[in-house]
Amino acid sequence: MATKTTTYTAAQDSTWERIKAALANDWEQTKADFGSDSARDMNQDVDDTIKQAMGADDAFENREQAFRFGYTAQESYRSDHPDWDDDLDARLRGEYAGDYDADRPYIRHAYEFRPTL
């Protein structure tokens, strides 16, 4: 049996990546709404999903878990890892409860954040 190969344009790929992220967030929220202990409540509703699908800026509350994780990781590991490195990345990947690959940029940003007091 022959298989079909579909080639997508760059524009289609870009659109799909945006829609995929919106749907993934929506799915995660749906699981949380139905009581899944493994899903995080993203405090997301339909308008958030539509904004994400349309390419609007991602709301902070949808990335809060990643920011919080990165910042608290900084407090725990900064003495051993003052700068982000591969060892730290591997360690955090193993500890993170969400989609590490999707949230990694937010985790790293929060890890490297140094508030001025």
Stockholm file with secondary structure:
# STOCKHOLM 1.0

chainA/1-117         MATKTTTYTAAQDSTWERIKAALANDWEQTKADFGSDSARDMNQDVDDTIKQAMGADDAFENREQAFRFGYTAQESYRSDHPDWDDDLDARLRGEYAGDYDADRPYIRHAYEFRPTL
#=GR chainA/1-117 SS CCCCCCCCCHHHHHHHHHHHHHHHHHHHHHHHHTTCTTSCCCCCCHHHHHHHHTTCCCCGGGTHHHHHHHHHHHHHHTTTCSSCCHHHHHHHHHHCSSCHHHHHHHHHHHHHCCCCC
#=GC SS_cons         CCCCCCCCCHHHHHHHHHHHHHHHHHHHHHHHHTTCTTSCCCCCCHHHHHHHHTTCCCCGGGTHHHHHHHHHHHHHHTTTCSSCCHHHHHHHHHHCSSCHHHHHHHHHHHHHCCCCC
//
